Amino acid sequence: MRYVVLIPHRNSIAALYEYRRRLFAAEVWGAWAFPVVAPVALITRAYTKAELQKLSRRIRALSCTHGQDGRISATKTDYCDLGSGITLFGPVLDLPVIADDAFPAGTVVQQFPVVTLCSALSDGIVNPPPLLPFFFRAASLANMIISSLDCGVSDFSYWWKIGEQIWLPQTSC
């Protein structure tokens, strides 16, 4: 399965790594089984660099007009069903739904209404630890492909490849 994903800059997500540590300590075994990405949409083909740049400009504009001065915040957690039995759990990013015309025509199979930054692969976390709110401005977009492995634990044994990252423009809001 192919996705376009939002990737926060590694220097801005220390709070997410701490949250993953607390999830793992609470016996959520899928807490370190997936990269720190937030799937935006399930797509039919990889996007070109120009298409990713256009989408990154739209996401930056949304982060500016959403009253956050370009910040993308996370204050609560939820699940995101990616299809094929893959469910992510993690912080919900405060991005509004991206307009269909921001994506190349005919390429979106499913846009995720709740953009969730992966903290764990799980759909049955009984009592997750509380999330300490955090935000970031620096982020990139990339193509990502995911497939399940033939061996390992079926709930969180996946192979993935992330393509070239295209950074969101610097804030000017």
Number of C-alpha atoms within 10 A of each C-alpha: 15 20 26 26 24 27 21 22 14 13 8 14 15 11 14 22 15 14 22 22 16 17 23 16 12 15 12 21 15 20 26 18 17 17 15 21 21 26 26 23 22 22 22 14 16 17 20 13 15 10 14 25 20 16 22 22 16 19 24 26 18 22 22 17 13 15 10 16 16 23 20 23 18 21 14 16 20 16 22 24 15 17 10 9 13 18 18 24 23 28 26 21 20 20 21 14 14 17 11 11 9 15 19 15 8 10 14 17 13 14 20 17 13 20 25 27 28 28 29 26 24 23 16 11 15 8 9 16 14 12 18 13 13 18 18 16 20 20 20 20 27 24 24 22 18 14 14 17 13 10 8 10 10 12 16 21 16 17 13 15 12 17 15 14 17 21 20 24 18 12 14 9 12
